[in-house]
Amino acid sequence: MTKTTIESQVQPQKRAKVSDQFIQCWAHSQTGKRCTAKVTSREGEPIPIPYCERHLNSGDGALKVVNHPFFGQALVARYDLPAKYRMAYWGKRGRCSSCDVEDRAISYYPPNPVTGSNIDPKIAGGRTLKRHNYNGVLNPGGTGDIIQYAACPGPNEKQNMRSTFQYFGLRNGDLGGLEFVTLVPVPKNTQLLHWYGSGWWEERGIKRQDVGTKRHPAPLRDKPAKKKQRRVVVDDDECTLAKAVDLKELTRSIGVEWANREEQSEQKIVDTTT
């Protein structure tokens, strides 16, 4: 299958809604074909994790896990992905492990059991925050989830995916998930990165580093624009001063210098005539 054919088939999926009779599985095949399986509630949850049983076990074929030369494994795009491509992180709900144990778990905030939404207009900020709705963590260990391998961007890199704070599942249920979406088009073999949070590194005593490689690059941060300056030589009557100066300031300085010289010249003429 050609690159053009794949791009023509891979389109951003629609967000799952509680009103949907069923959800078409979000996953794609390794050749870019959208899965046609229908997903319905598993535990009575308002919105199920939007993957069929097959793709819960194998992961979305649009993505692949590769070995990283320094940091274990990484998640990359198997082929070009569009912006707003949706993915679901998922795992088994349980207690949070201590930070000295390697884990890829995330906090779980179950959605409203009626609306299926994590947006609550009664709460400041419109979100269901930890103090209101925390329900353990989602642990992807021992599951087919592959979003767990998405790395955090390093100091010179930026994220190209983020969570939407839309969770899937039921309070005190067995399984739960969290929606992620690409922020920009992601080229083939590019790593998928999202921000872990500043506290994640400090709590584990790990130094944050860039993760991009030549084979699997990471999106880089935009460099700040530098103010343009012109390097010029300013005559200070001794021919010793050379520095970079602002053009406007240079023009003003030259004007003042000429005015001083004209004044000195006029003074010399007056002195010789007296």
N, C-alpha and C positions, 0 to 999 in steps of 0.2 A: 504494500500500500504506500502510495506516495505521500510526501509531506503535505501537499495541497489537499489531498483527500482527507487526511487526518484533521487538518485545521478546519475543513468545511463541516466536519461532523461534531467536533468537540465544541459545545456551546455551554455557557453558564447555566446551571440548573436553577430552577425556581425554589425559593425558600419553602420548606414544608409548613403547612398550616393545620390547625386542629380541625378545621372544617373539611379537610381532604378525606375522601372516603378511603383512599389508600395513597401511598407515596411510591412513585417510580424510583427504584434504586438509583442512587446518585452515581454509582461507580461506572467506569468505562473499561472496555477490554484493552489489552495491550496494543491493539491496532486502532483504538479510538472509537469503538462502537459503544453506544450507551446501553447499559443493561436494561432489559425490559421487565424484569421481575417486579412484582408488586409487594410492598412492605406494609404490614398492618401492625397494630398494637400487640406487644408481646406480654406485658404484665398489667394491662389496663391503663398504661401511660397515655397522656393526651397526644403526644407526638413521639413516635418510635425513632430509634437510631435509624437514619435513612439508608441503610444498606441491607440487602437481602442476606440470607444465611450464608450463601456462597462467598459473598464479598466481605462479610464479617470475618470469615476465616482466612481469606486470601489477601484482602486489602484491595484498594482501587487500582486497577491496571494502568491508569494514567500516571501513577506514581511508582517509584521503585526505591528499594533500600540498597545502598551501596556501602562498601567498606571505605572508611576514611583513614588516610595514612597516619593520623595523629589522635583522632577522637572517636575511635570505635566505628560507628555507623552513621550514615547520613541519609536524608530523604531528598530525592531529586525528581524532577519532572521527566517522565519517560519520553514525552514529546511536547511540543509547544502547547502551553495552556493559556486560555484567555483570562483577562481580569474578571473578578467576581466568580471564579470557579469555586464551588463549594466542596468542602471535605468535612468529615466527622471524626473527631477523636473519640474513642470510647474505651470503657474498661469496667471492671467489677467494682461495685461500691463497697467501701470498707473504711477502716481506720487509717490515719496517716502514719507512715513509718518515720523513724527518727532520721535526721539529716545525714548521719554518718553511714547510712545504708543507701547504696545506689538505687534510685527509684525514678520513675517517669510519671508519677501520679500527679493529678491536678485536683484542686478543691472542687467540690460538687455543690451546686446550688440548684436544687430541682425547680422546674418551672411550675407555674400555677396549674393545678390539676384540672381546671376547667378551661382556661384560655390557652394553656400550653406556652405561655409567654413568661419571660423573666423581667418584663417591664411592669413596674407597679407604680402608678401615678401617685399613690399615697405616700411613697417613700421619697425622700429628698434625693434628687439625681435620677429618679425613675428606674432604679435598678434594685434587684433583690440582693442586698448586701449580706456579708458574712454574719453580722450580728443579728440578722433577721431570719436567715434561711439556710445557714451552713448545714450540710448533711454528709460529712465525711469527705472522702476522696474517691476518685475514680482511678483504679490501678489497672494499666493495660498489660501487666505481666501475665504471661500464659494465654493471651488472646491473640487474635489475628490483626490487631490494630497496628498500623504502620505510621500514623501521624505522630506517634511518640518519638520517632526518630528525627523529626524536624528540629534543627539546631537553633541556638540563639545567635543572632548576629554579633560579630566582634566589634571592637572600638571603631574600626574603619568601615564597617558594613551596616546595612539597614535591612529591616524586615520586608518581606514581600508577601506575607500572609499574616492574618491576625484572627483572634477569636471575636465572635460577634456577641458574646454573652448570651447566646441562645442555647440553652441546655435541653437535652432529651432525657426522658426517663420519668421515674416516679419516686417520691420521697420514700426512703427506706427500701427501695427496690433492689434487685440484684444487679442490674446493669444501668449504665447511664452514659451520656455522650455530650459533646460540646461542638458546636458548629465553628468551622474556620472558613475563611474566604481569602482568595488571592487579591492583593491590592493592585497589582499591575500584571500585564502579560508576562508569563514566565517561560523563557526559552528552554528548549530541550537540554537536559543534563544540568540545568541550573539547580542549585540547592534551594529548598524551601525553608525559610527562616521566620521565626516569630520571637518576640521579646518575652523572656522569661520573668522579667521583673528584677530590679536592682538588688533586692534582698536575697534572691536565689543564690547568687555567687558568694556573698558574704557568709550566709548561713552554712555553706559547705566548705568554706575556706579554699575556694577555687579562683584562680586568676582568669578573668575573661580574656579570650583571645580570638583573633580572626579565624574563621573556619573555611574560607574559600580556597580552592585548589585550582590548578590549571585545568584539570579534567572536569572538575565539578565546581565552577565558580560561584561566588556569592555576590549579590548586588552590593555595590559600594556606595558609601555616603557621598553626597555632593560636597565638593570642596568649596569653601567660602571664596567669593570673588575678591581679588586683590586690587587695591587702588593703583591705577596706572600712574607712573611717574616718569619723567624724562630726565635722563642723565645729561647734565650740561656743565660746562666749565664757566665759572664766573670770574671776570677779571677784577682782582683786588689791588691792582697796581704793582703787585710783586710776583704775579703769575704763579702763585702757590696754592690757591684755593680751588678745589675741584670736588663737587658734591652733587647729590641728587636733590633737586628742589622742585617745588610746585611751579608750574608755568606761570600762573597768575601772580604768585609772589615774586618770581623772577622779573616779570614785566614791571611790577611796581618798583622793585629795587633799581632796575636800570633807569627808570624815569627819574627817581630821586638822585641817582649818581650823575646823570646828565645835567640836572638842574643845579647840583652843587658845582660841577665843573664850569658851567656857564657863569655862575655867580663869581667863582674865583677868577675867571678870565676877565670879566667886567671890572673886578676889583684891581687887577694888575694894570689894566688900561688907565684907570683913574690914577693909580700910583705913579705911572710914568709921565702923565701929563701935568702933574702937580709939581 
